[in-house]
Each structure stands twice: as C-alpha cells, then as structure tokens.
Amino acid sequence: MPIDTRRVRGPEVSQSLSLFIRDPATTLPSDGTREDGRKRDQVDVRPIFVRCGLVSQAKGSAYIEAGNTKLMCSVYGPREIERKDETDMKYGRLTTDMRFAPFSCPERRSWIQGSEEKDLSLMLLESLQPAVCLHKYPRSQIEVNVMVLENSGSVVAHAVTCASLALADAGIEMYDLVLGCSIQQDGNSYLIDPTYLEEQKRCSGSGENQGGLMVSFLPSLNQLSGMQSVGEMAEETLTAGVRTCIEGCYKLYPVIQKSLAKAVRRETPLPSES
C-alpha cells in the first residue's frame, strides 16, 4: 500500500487534548478576593503589555494585553473621500469597526459582525472622536479596526486605549490620548477592570447592585470623552465610580507613554556620523 508522503503521520496511540485542559472557574471566590487574586475596593488594574507598529500594512497599529484580554488595532488613512456629494466636507470622518475573533470567547463566535459588535463599535467611535483633530483632515476618512483576540473582560475599555495608541502611532493629530477603564459594582463593593467571569455574573442578574461603568478619559486635558453605564447604580455610587475609573486611567498612563515613546525612537533614524 503506497504511503501518502504529503501528510504527517501521527502516533498509533494518542489521547484527547481535552484531558489536559484545565476546567475554567465557574464561581467567584467567597473569601473577599477576586478570581485573579486582586483585592476588592482597590484601584488595582491588571498588569498590561503594550506595543506599537506590529501590522506593517497599516498606517499605525497597536497591541495590548491586560491579563488574558488581548486586542489588536490597525489604523488606515487618512484617505480621500471620492463621493461627489461629500466633496465639501470641512471635517474628516472617523470610522470604527470592532470584531471578536471566533476563538476569542468560550462560545465560538462568527466572523460576521453582529448587533453586539456594532454597538461596541459605536461606543468606541463616541469615545475616540472628541480626541481626534478631524478639522485637520477635510474630505478624508480615518479607519480604525479593532480585533479582540481573547476576551477576558473589560474589552471595550482596553479597545479604547489600544485604538488611541494606534492612532498616535499612525501620526494622526489628536488633542490627547484616550484611556479606558471600567468598573463593576458587586453588592457593597466594587471591582475595577473586571474579568470575563465577573462580567458574566452581572449579566446573569444574580444578586443586587450589579451595575457597571466604563469611562474614557483624556489624562493630559483631565476631561472625559465618553462614559457608559449599565445596570442599576445609585447616584453616589456612580460619582465614586467615575473617580475610581479616572484613577485607574492615571495608573495606565505611564505605561502607554513609555510604549509610544519607544515606538517613536524606533522609527526615528539616528543622525549619520560625519
């Protein structure tokens, strides 16, 4: 019998990969700590890793990891709008597209953009648009594409940060960087930068006071560019949550600055020696 040399022959005896996969946690710890060991009621965001310029085909790009949440953003443009009925545009147009990879969530998703992704794209647009100097790009369009590679919570907040960094990497003029931070109320305590399991607890409706808040913040100008609140939250809790999210953005700001400065030094050629 001839051997098919185009295929890699596996071992005669093998075991299923599912035997080596650790079952994900389905309940939150009851001793006051969080799933990843962080404390409640503390501005303790997850450690992040950021890098610019990973997509060579794009004008600017950025990659961010926050815990197990992983996102990539690519920016294209500014491109001239060719439609005749839009030739008198005095301001440029910013478009956003946010999608989840099929393998990004515990339940497999489709490549086709659904209603949830359209809503998240609109939230991303509303958070970024106040920071971009669109009057500098008349009759032009700037495209921002965000791909969620792994969803481990707070994807919208980190998508705002990643997209802002990609815009800066593309050389788009901005008033300031935009940083995102989210918080979730869990009873009488709050959870900053919630994980996927903590967000699912809110969506399931178990317990009381399960509201959530996402804030987009311009740190140098000390201004908010966007805010979204879901669920039921008291006015005092909402005000305190905004302050907590701003404090979380300030904790992320030095890391974002350092990553952007490193990208600029990498792209700037060294002066030639005489």
C-alpha positions as protocol buffer text, in pm:
chain_id: "A"
residue {
  index: 1
  type: MET
  ca { x: 0 y: 0 z: 0 }
}
residue {
  index: 2
  type: PRO
  ca { x: 159 y: 332 z: -103 }
}
residue {
  index: 3
  type: ILE
  ca { x: 235 y: 588 z: 172 }
}
residue {
  index: 4
  type: ASP
  ca { x: 96 y: 937 z: 141 }
}
residue {
  index: 5
  type: THR
  ca { x: 409 y: 1149 z: 198 }
}
residue {
  index: 6
  type: ARG
  ca { x: 212 y: 1473 z: 194 }
}
residue {
  index: 7
  type: ARG
  ca { x: 58 y: 1402 z: 533 }
}
residue {
  index: 8
  type: VAL
  ca { x: 227 y: 1397 z: 871 }
}
residue {
  index: 9
  type: ARG
  ca { x: 167 y: 1055 z: 1020 }
}
residue {
  index: 10
  type: GLY
  ca { x: 63 y: 1076 z: 1385 }
}
residue {
  index: 11
  type: PRO
  ca { x: 132 y: 821 z: 1655 }
}
residue {
  index: 12
  type: GLU
  ca { x: -58 y: 496 z: 1662 }
}
residue {
  index: 13
  type: VAL
  ca { x: -197 y: 570 z: 2011 }
}
residue {
  index: 14
  type: SER
  ca { x: -298 y: 920 z: 2118 }
}
residue {
  index: 15
  type: GLN
  ca { x: -504 y: 1094 z: 2385 }
}
residue {
  index: 16
  type: SER
  ca { x: -763 y: 1366 z: 2352 }
}
residue {
  index: 17
  type: LEU
  ca { x: -642 y: 1722 z: 2409 }
}
residue {
  index: 18
  type: SER
  ca { x: -941 y: 1788 z: 2636 }
}
residue {
  index: 19
  type: LEU
  ca { x: -781 y: 1567 z: 2904 }
}
residue {
  index: 20
  type: PHE
  ca { x: -506 y: 1825 z: 2956 }
}
residue {
  index: 21
  type: ILE
  ca { x: -723 y: 2139 z: 2955 }
}
residue {
  index: 22
  type: ARG
  ca { x: -798 y: 2284 z: 3298 }
}
residue {
  index: 23
  type: ASP
  ca { x: -1164 y: 2345 z: 3355 }
}
residue {
  index: 24
  type: PRO
  ca { x: -1237 y: 2720 z: 3381 }
}
residue {
  index: 25
  type: ALA
  ca { x: -1364 y: 2856 z: 3710 }
}
residue {
  index: 26
  type: THR
  ca { x: -1740 y: 2891 z: 3724 }
}
residue {
  index: 27
  type: THR
  ca { x: -1777 y: 3062 z: 4062 }
}
residue {
  index: 28
  type: LEU
  ca { x: -1607 y: 3359 z: 4224 }
}
residue {
  index: 29
  type: PRO
  ca { x: -1407 y: 3319 z: 4548 }
}
residue {
  index: 30
  type: SER
  ca { x: -1608 y: 3382 z: 4863 }
}
residue {
  index: 31
  type: ASP
  ca { x: -1320 y: 3499 z: 5086 }
}
residue {
  index: 32
  type: GLY
  ca { x: -1323 y: 3859 z: 4960 }
}
residue {
  index: 33
  type: THR
  ca { x: -1050 y: 3814 z: 4699 }
}
residue {
  index: 34
  type: ARG
  ca { x: -1109 y: 3813 z: 4327 }
}
residue {
  index: 35
  type: GLU
  ca { x: -1056 y: 3542 z: 4070 }
}
residue {
  index: 36
  type: ASP
  ca { x: -700 y: 3657 z: 3987 }
}
residue {
  index: 37
  type: GLY
  ca { x: -602 y: 3744 z: 4345 }
}
residue {
  index: 38
  type: ARG
  ca { x: -671 y: 4118 z: 4334 }
}
residue {
  index: 39
  type: LYS
  ca { x: -845 y: 4286 z: 4624 }
}
residue {
  index: 40
  type: ARG
  ca { x: -1190 y: 4438 z: 4614 }
}
residue {
  index: 41
  type: ASP
  ca { x: -1245 y: 4811 z: 4664 }
}
residue {
  index: 42
  type: GLN
  ca { x: -893 y: 4892 z: 4545 }
}
residue {
  index: 43
  type: VAL
  ca { x: -770 y: 5063 z: 4229 }
}
residue {
  index: 44
  type: ASP
  ca { x: -584 y: 4750 z: 4124 }
}
residue {
  index: 45
  type: VAL
  ca { x: -587 y: 4722 z: 3744 }
}
residue {
  index: 46
  type: ARG
  ca { x: -439 y: 4420 z: 3574 }
}
residue {
  index: 47
  type: PRO
  ca { x: -77 y: 4449 z: 3452 }
}
residue {
  index: 48
  type: ILE
  ca { x: -71 y: 4545 z: 3084 }
}
residue {
  index: 49
  type: PHE
  ca { x: 168 y: 4489 z: 2797 }
}
residue {
  index: 50
  type: VAL
  ca { x: 155 y: 4732 z: 2506 }
}
residue {
  index: 51
  type: ARG
  ca { x: 343 y: 4752 z: 2179 }
}
residue {
  index: 52
  type: CYS
  ca { x: 305 y: 4965 z: 1865 }
}
residue {
  index: 53
  type: GLY
  ca { x: 377 y: 4902 z: 1498 }
}
residue {
  index: 54
  type: LEU
  ca { x: 305 y: 4530 z: 1467 }
}
residue {
  index: 55
  type: VAL
  ca { x: 97 y: 4548 z: 1146 }
}
residue {
  index: 56
  type: SER
  ca { x: 327 y: 4662 z: 866 }
}
residue {
  index: 57
  type: GLN
  ca { x: 44 y: 4708 z: 613 }
}
residue {
  index: 58
  type: ALA
  ca { x: -139 y: 4959 z: 833 }
}
residue {
  index: 59
  type: LYS
  ca { x: -56 y: 5325 z: 879 }
}
residue {
  index: 60
  type: GLY
  ca { x: -46 y: 5263 z: 1254 }
}
residue {
  index: 61
  type: SER
  ca { x: -114 y: 4970 z: 1481 }
}
residue {
  index: 62
  type: ALA
  ca { x: -105 y: 4867 z: 1846 }
}
residue {
  index: 63
  type: TYR
  ca { x: -134 y: 4552 z: 2053 }
}
residue {
  index: 64
  type: ILE
  ca { x: -238 y: 4533 z: 2417 }
}
residue {
  index: 65
  type: GLU
  ca { x: -260 y: 4260 z: 2677 }
}
residue {
  index: 66
  type: ALA
  ca { x: -435 y: 4309 z: 3011 }
}
residue {
  index: 67
  type: GLY
  ca { x: -432 y: 3984 z: 3199 }
}
residue {
  index: 68
  type: ASN
  ca { x: -569 y: 3737 z: 2945 }
}
residue {
  index: 69
  type: THR
  ca { x: -752 y: 4003 z: 2746 }
}
residue {
  index: 70
  type: LYS
  ca { x: -572 y: 4052 z: 2414 }
}
residue {
  index: 71
  type: LEU
  ca { x: -659 y: 4304 z: 2144 }
}
residue {
  index: 72
  type: MET
  ca { x: -502 y: 4437 z: 1826 }
}
residue {
  index: 73
  type: CYS
  ca { x: -589 y: 4760 z: 1645 }
}
residue {
  index: 74
  type: SER
  ca { x: -497 y: 4879 z: 1295 }
}
residue {
  index: 75
  type: VAL
  ca { x: -545 y: 5232 z: 1159 }
}
residue {
  index: 76
  type: TYR
  ca { x: -571 y: 5312 z: 787 }
}
residue {
  index: 77
  type: GLY
  ca { x: -577 y: 5659 z: 635 }
}
residue {
  index: 78
  type: PRO
  ca { x: -642 y: 5939 z: 613 }
}
residue {
  index: 79
  type: ARG
  ca { x: -789 y: 5853 z: 275 }
}
residue {
  index: 80
  type: GLU
  ca { x: -964 y: 6096 z: 43 }
}
residue {
  index: 81
  type: ILE
  ca { x: -1338 y: 6050 z: 11 }
}
residue {
  index: 82
  type: GLU
  ca { x: -1424 y: 6015 z: -357 }
}
residue {
  index: 83
  type: ARG
  ca { x: -1803 y: 6052 z: -340 }
}
residue {
  index: 84
  type: LYS
  ca { x: -1912 y: 6367 z: -520 }
}
residue {
  index: 85
  type: ASP
  ca { x: -2181 y: 6456 z: -268 }
}
residue {
  index: 86
  type: GLU
  ca { x: -1922 y: 6474 z: 11 }
}
residue {
  index: 87
  type: THR
  ca { x: -1661 y: 6692 z: -157 }
}
residue {
  index: 88
  type: ASP
  ca { x: -1748 y: 6992 z: 62 }
}
residue {
  index: 89
  type: MET
  ca { x: -1668 y: 6820 z: 390 }
}
residue {
  index: 90
  type: LYS
  ca { x: -1480 y: 7060 z: 616 }
}
residue {
  index: 91
  type: TYR
  ca { x: -1415 y: 6790 z: 873 }
}
residue {
  index: 92
  type: GLY
  ca { x: -1279 y: 6443 z: 829 }
}
residue {
  index: 93
  type: ARG
  ca { x: -1466 y: 6126 z: 914 }
}
residue {
  index: 94
  type: LEU
  ca { x: -1364 y: 5869 z: 1173 }
}
residue {
  index: 95
  type: THR
  ca { x: -1497 y: 5515 z: 1133 }
}
residue {
  index: 96
  type: THR
  ca { x: -1455 y: 5230 z: 1381 }
}
residue {
  index: 97
  type: ASP
  ca { x: -1501 y: 4858 z: 1341 }
}
residue {
  index: 98
  type: MET
  ca { x: -1472 y: 4625 z: 1640 }
}
residue {
  index: 99
  type: ARG
  ca { x: -1494 y: 4249 z: 1597 }
}
residue {
  index: 100
  type: PHE
  ca { x: -1436 y: 3935 z: 1801 }
}
residue {
  index: 101
  type: ALA
  ca { x: -1227 y: 3652 z: 1664 }
}
residue {
  index: 102
  type: PRO
  ca { x: -1421 y: 3322 z: 1657 }
}
residue {
  index: 103
  type: PHE
  ca { x: -1184 y: 3176 z: 1918 }
}
residue {
  index: 104
  type: SER
  ca { x: -1185 y: 3482 z: 2148 }
}
residue {
  index: 105
  type: CYS
  ca { x: -1470 y: 3371 z: 2376 }
}
residue {
  index: 106
  type: PRO
  ca { x: -1566 y: 3045 z: 2548 }
}
residue {
  index: 107
  type: GLU
  ca { x: -1851 y: 3014 z: 2296 }
}
residue {
  index: 108
  type: ARG
  ca { x: -1737 y: 3021 z: 1934 }
}
residue {
  index: 109
  type: ARG
  ca { x: -1839 y: 3339 z: 1752 }
}
residue {
  index: 110
  type: SER
  ca { x: -1889 y: 3418 z: 1385 }
}
residue {
  index: 111
  type: TRP
  ca { x: -1667 y: 3634 z: 1166 }
}
residue {
  index: 112
  type: ILE
  ca { x: -1981 y: 3820 z: 1058 }
}
residue {
  index: 113
  type: GLN
  ca { x: -2035 y: 4135 z: 1261 }
}
residue {
  index: 114
  type: GLY
  ca { x: -2342 y: 4105 z: 1480 }
}
residue {
  index: 115
  type: SER
  ca { x: -2557 y: 4361 z: 1658 }
}
residue {
  index: 116
  type: GLU
  ca { x: -2344 y: 4346 z: 1973 }
}
residue {
  index: 117
  type: GLU
  ca { x: -2027 y: 4423 z: 1781 }
}
residue {
  index: 118
  type: LYS
  ca { x: -2199 y: 4712 z: 1601 }
}
residue {
  index: 119
  type: ASP
  ca { x: -2298 y: 4861 z: 1936 }
}
residue {
  index: 120
  type: LEU
  ca { x: -1943 y: 4823 z: 2067 }
}
residue {
  index: 121
  type: SER
  ca { x: -1807 y: 4987 z: 1751 }
}
residue {
  index: 122
  type: LEU
  ca { x: -2037 y: 5283 z: 1810 }
}
residue {
  index: 123
  type: MET
  ca { x: -1921 y: 5310 z: 2172 }
}
residue {
  index: 124
  type: LEU
  ca { x: -1560 y: 5305 z: 2052 }
}
residue {
  index: 125
  type: LEU
  ca { x: -1635 y: 5580 z: 1799 }
}
residue {
  index: 126
  type: GLU
  ca { x: -1802 y: 5803 z: 2058 }
}
residue {
  index: 127
  type: SER
  ca { x: -1501 y: 5764 z: 2290 }
}
residue {
  index: 128
  type: LEU
  ca { x: -1235 y: 5840 z: 2027 }
}
residue {
  index: 129
  type: GLN
  ca { x: -1398 y: 6110 z: 1816 }
}
residue {
  index: 130
  type: PRO
  ca { x: -1363 y: 6401 z: 2067 }
}
residue {
  index: 131
  type: ALA
  ca { x: -986 y: 6343 z: 2085 }
}
residue {
  index: 132
  type: VAL
  ca { x: -910 y: 6340 z: 1708 }
}
residue {
  index: 133
  type: CYS
  ca { x: -844 y: 6668 z: 1527 }
}
residue {
  index: 134
  type: LEU
  ca { x: -1080 y: 6593 z: 1239 }
}
residue {
  index: 135
  type: HIS
  ca { x: -1068 y: 6954 z: 1116 }
}
residue {
  index: 136
  type: LYS
  ca { x: -710 y: 6881 z: 1008 }
}
residue {
  index: 137
  type: TYR
  ca { x: -829 y: 6619 z: 760 }
}
residue {
  index: 138
  type: PRO
  ca { x: -1107 y: 6767 z: 539 }
}
residue {
  index: 139
  type: ARG
  ca { x: -1263 y: 6533 z: 283 }
}
residue {
  index: 140
  type: SER
  ca { x: -1075 y: 6242 z: 437 }
}
residue {
  index: 141
  type: GLN
  ca { x: -1162 y: 5926 z: 622 }
}
residue {
  index: 142
  type: ILE
  ca { x: -969 y: 5752 z: 901 }
}
residue {
  index: 143
  type: GLU
  ca { x: -1048 y: 5387 z: 962 }
}
residue {
  index: 144
  type: VAL
  ca { x: -993 y: 5218 z: 1299 }
}
residue {
  index: 145
  type: ASN
  ca { x: -1022 y: 4838 z: 1310 }
}
residue {
  index: 146
  type: VAL
  ca { x: -1007 y: 4652 z: 1642 }
}
residue {
  index: 147
  type: MET
  ca { x: -984 y: 4274 z: 1666 }
}
residue {
  index: 148
  type: VAL
  ca { x: -1041 y: 4103 z: 2001 }
}
residue {
  index: 149
  type: LEU
  ca { x: -813 y: 3801 z: 2011 }
}
residue {
  index: 150
  type: GLU
  ca { x: -911 y: 3687 z: 2360 }
}
residue {
  index: 151
  type: ASN
  ca { x: -1194 y: 3817 z: 2574 }
}
residue {
  index: 152
  type: SER
  ca { x: -1109 y: 3801 z: 2942 }
}
residue {
  index: 153
  type: GLY
  ca { x: -1314 y: 4103 z: 3048 }
}
residue {
  index: 154
  type: SER
  ca { x: -1316 y: 4482 z: 3001 }
}
residue {
  index: 155
  type: VAL
  ca { x: -1266 y: 4456 z: 2624 }
}
residue {
  index: 156
  type: VAL
  ca { x: -1430 y: 4791 z: 2544 }
}
residue {
  index: 157
  type: ALA
  ca { x: -1215 y: 4987 z: 2787 }
}
residue {
  index: 158
  type: HIS
  ca { x: -895 y: 4828 z: 2659 }
}
residue {
  index: 159
  type: ALA
  ca { x: -1012 y: 4867 z: 2298 }
}
residue {
  index: 160
  type: VAL
  ca { x: -1035 y: 5244 z: 2357 }
}
residue {
  index: 161
  type: THR
  ca { x: -678 y: 5251 z: 2490 }
}
residue {
  index: 162
  type: CYS
  ca { x: -546 y: 5029 z: 2209 }
}
residue {
  index: 163
  type: ALA
  ca { x: -720 y: 5232 z: 1936 }
}
residue {
  index: 164
  type: SER
  ca { x: -593 y: 5560 z: 2078 }
}
residue {
  index: 165
  type: LEU
  ca { x: -239 y: 5426 z: 2079 }
}
residue {
  index: 166
  type: ALA
  ca { x: -275 y: 5304 z: 1720 }
}
residue {
  index: 167
  type: LEU
  ca { x: -398 y: 5647 z: 1610 }
}
residue {
  index: 168
  type: ALA
  ca { x: -96 y: 5809 z: 1771 }
}
residue {
  index: 169
  type: ASP
  ca { x: 131 y: 5552 z: 1606 }
}
residue {
  index: 170
  type: ALA
  ca { x: -25 y: 5641 z: 1269 }
}
residue {
  index: 171
  type: GLY
  ca { x: 65 y: 6008 z: 1318 }
}
residue {
  index: 172
  type: ILE
  ca { x: -297 y: 6123 z: 1339 }
}
residue {
  index: 173
  type: GLU
  ca { x: -318 y: 6460 z: 1514 }
}
residue {
  index: 174
  type: MET
  ca { x: -500 y: 6430 z: 1846 }
}
residue {
  index: 175
  type: TYR
  ca { x: -573 y: 6660 z: 2136 }
}
residue {
  index: 176
  type: ASP
  ca { x: -471 y: 6388 z: 2379 }
}
residue {
  index: 177
  type: LEU
  ca { x: -453 y: 6013 z: 2418 }
}
residue {
  index: 178
  type: VAL
  ca { x: -771 y: 5837 z: 2527 }
}
residue {
  index: 179
  type: LEU
  ca { x: -751 y: 5578 z: 2803 }
}
residue {
  index: 180
  type: GLY
  ca { x: -1034 y: 5349 z: 2903 }
}
residue {
  index: 181
  type: CYS
  ca { x: -1114 y: 5192 z: 3238 }
}
residue {
  index: 182
  type: SER
  ca { x: -1417 y: 5001 z: 3360 }
}
residue {
  index: 183
  type: ILE
  ca { x: -1561 y: 4917 z: 3699 }
}
residue {
  index: 184
  type: GLN
  ca { x: -1834 y: 4688 z: 3823 }
}
residue {
  index: 185
  type: GLN
  ca { x: -2037 y: 4708 z: 4140 }
}
residue {
  index: 186
  type: ASP
  ca { x: -2071 y: 4383 z: 4329 }
}
residue {
  index: 187
  type: GLY
  ca { x: -2305 y: 4435 z: 4621 }
}
residue {
  index: 188
  type: ASN
  ca { x: -2149 y: 4692 z: 4852 }
}
residue {
  index: 189
  type: SER
  ca { x: -1801 y: 4664 z: 4694 }
}
residue {
  index: 190
  type: TYR
  ca { x: -1660 y: 4747 z: 4352 }
}
residue {
  index: 191
  type: LEU
  ca { x: -1437 y: 4558 z: 4110 }
}
residue {
  index: 192
  type: ILE
  ca { x: -1211 y: 4763 z: 3886 }
}
residue {
  index: 193
  type: ASP
  ca { x: -1106 y: 4620 z: 3548 }
}
residue {
  index: 194
  type: PRO
  ca { x: -1349 y: 4324 z: 3584 }
}
residue {
  index: 195
  type: THR
  ca { x: -1272 y: 3986 z: 3431 }
}
residue {
  index: 196
  type: TYR
  ca { x: -1496 y: 3790 z: 3199 }
}
residue {
  index: 197
  type: LEU
  ca { x: -1636 y: 3578 z: 3482 }
}
residue {
  index: 198
  type: GLU
  ca { x: -1715 y: 3889 z: 3687 }
}
residue {
  index: 199
  type: GLU
  ca { x: -1892 y: 4047 z: 3391 }
}
residue {
  index: 200
  type: GLN
  ca { x: -2095 y: 3732 z: 3331 }
}
residue {
  index: 201
  type: LYS
  ca { x: -2211 y: 3744 z: 3693 }
}
residue {
  index: 202
  type: ARG
  ca { x: -2351 y: 4091 z: 3626 }
}
residue {
  index: 203
  type: CYS
  ca { x: -2516 y: 3983 z: 3301 }
}
residue {
  index: 204
  type: SER
  ca { x: -2678 y: 3683 z: 3468 }
}
residue {
  index: 205
  type: GLY
  ca { x: -2858 y: 3917 z: 3708 }
}
residue {
  index: 206
  type: SER
  ca { x: -2755 y: 3723 z: 4020 }
}
residue {
  index: 207
  type: GLY
  ca { x: -2761 y: 3935 z: 4333 }
}
residue {
  index: 208
  type: GLU
  ca { x: -2830 y: 4304 z: 4379 }
}
residue {
  index: 209
  type: ASN
  ca { x: -2632 y: 4612 z: 4283 }
}
residue {
  index: 210
  type: GLN
  ca { x: -2468 y: 4464 z: 3975 }
}
residue {
  index: 211
  type: GLY
  ca { x: -2422 y: 4785 z: 3776 }
}
residue {
  index: 212
  type: GLY
  ca { x: -2122 y: 4855 z: 3556 }
}
residue {
  index: 213
  type: LEU
  ca { x: -1944 y: 5167 z: 3431 }
}
residue {
  index: 214
  type: MET
  ca { x: -1691 y: 5236 z: 3155 }
}
residue {
  index: 215
  type: VAL
  ca { x: -1510 y: 5570 z: 3131 }
}
residue {
  index: 216
  type: SER
  ca { x: -1295 y: 5711 z: 2850 }
}
residue {
  index: 217
  type: PHE
  ca { x: -1054 y: 5973 z: 2981 }
}
residue {
  index: 218
  type: LEU
  ca { x: -808 y: 6225 z: 2836 }
}
residue {
  index: 219
  type: PRO
  ca { x: -537 y: 6237 z: 3105 }
}
residue {
  index: 220
  type: SER
  ca { x: -343 y: 6546 z: 2994 }
}
residue {
  index: 221
  type: LEU
  ca { x: -657 y: 6756 z: 2948 }
}
residue {
  index: 222
  type: ASN
  ca { x: -830 y: 6599 z: 3250 }
}
residue {
  index: 223
  type: GLN
  ca { x: -1152 y: 6555 z: 3052 }
}
residue {
  index: 224
  type: LEU
  ca { x: -1395 y: 6273 z: 2984 }
}
residue {
  index: 225
  type: SER
  ca { x: -1456 y: 6178 z: 2622 }
}
residue {
  index: 226
  type: GLY
  ca { x: -1709 y: 5905 z: 2686 }
}
residue {
  index: 227
  type: MET
  ca { x: -1898 y: 5721 z: 2958 }
}
residue {
  index: 228
  type: GLN
  ca { x: -2131 y: 5423 z: 2955 }
}
residue {
  index: 229
  type: SER
  ca { x: -2332 y: 5290 z: 3247 }
}
residue {
  index: 230
  type: VAL
  ca { x: -2527 y: 4964 z: 3252 }
}
residue {
  index: 231
  type: GLY
  ca { x: -2748 y: 4822 z: 3523 }
}
residue {
  index: 232
  type: GLU
  ca { x: -2869 y: 4998 z: 3833 }
}
residue {
  index: 233
  type: MET
  ca { x: -2630 y: 5222 z: 4025 }
}
residue {
  index: 234
  type: ALA
  ca { x: -2705 y: 5488 z: 4286 }
}
residue {
  index: 235
  type: GLU
  ca { x: -2602 y: 5845 z: 4211 }
}
residue {
  index: 236
  type: GLU
  ca { x: -2336 y: 5844 z: 4484 }
}
residue {
  index: 237
  type: THR
  ca { x: -2200 y: 5511 z: 4359 }
}
residue {
  index: 238
  type: LEU
  ca { x: -2189 y: 5638 z: 4001 }
}
residue {
  index: 239
  type: THR
  ca { x: -1996 y: 5952 z: 4103 }
}
residue {
  index: 240
  type: ALA
  ca { x: -1748 y: 5749 z: 4307 }
}
residue {
  index: 241
  type: GLY
  ca { x: -1714 y: 5503 z: 4018 }
}
residue {
  index: 242
  type: VAL
  ca { x: -1616 y: 5779 z: 3777 }
}
residue {
  index: 243
  type: ARG
  ca { x: -1344 y: 5895 z: 4016 }
}
residue {
  index: 244
  type: THR
  ca { x: -1219 y: 5539 z: 4056 }
}
residue {
  index: 245
  type: CYS
  ca { x: -1203 y: 5485 z: 3679 }
}
residue {
  index: 246
  type: ILE
  ca { x: -1011 y: 5811 z: 3635 }
}
residue {
  index: 247
  type: GLU
  ca { x: -761 y: 5697 z: 3896 }
}
residue {
  index: 248
  type: GLY
  ca { x: -727 y: 5368 z: 3710 }
}
residue {
  index: 249
  type: CYS
  ca { x: -657 y: 5556 z: 3385 }
}
residue {
  index: 250
  type: TYR
  ca { x: -381 y: 5752 z: 3555 }
}
residue {
  index: 251
  type: LYS
  ca { x: -222 y: 5422 z: 3660 }
}
residue {
  index: 252
  type: LEU
  ca { x: -216 y: 5306 z: 3297 }
}
residue {
  index: 253
  type: TYR
  ca { x: -90 y: 5637 z: 3157 }
}
residue {
  index: 254
  type: PRO
  ca { x: 288 y: 5590 z: 3228 }
}
residue {
  index: 255
  type: VAL
  ca { x: 289 y: 5252 z: 3055 }
}
residue {
  index: 256
  type: ILE
  ca { x: 114 y: 5393 z: 2747 }
}
residue {
  index: 257
  type: GLN
  ca { x: 351 y: 5691 z: 2734 }
}
residue {
  index: 258
  type: LYS
  ca { x: 656 y: 5467 z: 2759 }
}
residue {
  index: 259
  type: SER
  ca { x: 535 y: 5237 z: 2482 }
}
residue {
  index: 260
  type: LEU
  ca { x: 459 y: 5528 z: 2249 }
}
residue {
  index: 261
  type: ALA
  ca { x: 795 y: 5693 z: 2318 }
}
residue {
  index: 262
  type: LYS
  ca { x: 969 y: 5364 z: 2244 }
}
residue {
  index: 263
  type: ALA
  ca { x: 786 y: 5336 z: 1912 }
}
residue {
  index: 264
  type: VAL
  ca { x: 887 y: 5691 z: 1816 }
}
residue {
  index: 265
  type: ARG
  ca { x: 1253 y: 5623 z: 1896 }
}
residue {
  index: 266
  type: ARG
  ca { x: 1241 y: 5304 z: 1691 }
}
residue {
  index: 267
  type: GLU
  ca { x: 1101 y: 5483 z: 1385 }
}
residue {
  index: 268
  type: THR
  ca { x: 1324 y: 5793 z: 1411 }
}
residue {
  index: 269
  type: PRO
  ca { x: 1652 y: 5738 z: 1220 }
}
residue {
  index: 270
  type: LEU
  ca { x: 1972 y: 5814 z: 1400 }
}
residue {
  index: 271
  type: PRO
  ca { x: 2180 y: 6109 z: 1267 }
}
residue {
  index: 272
  type: SER
  ca { x: 2460 y: 5999 z: 1040 }
}
residue {
  index: 273
  type: GLU
  ca { x: 2811 y: 6032 z: 1170 }
}
residue {
  index: 274
  type: SER
  ca { x: 3031 y: 6279 z: 987 }
}
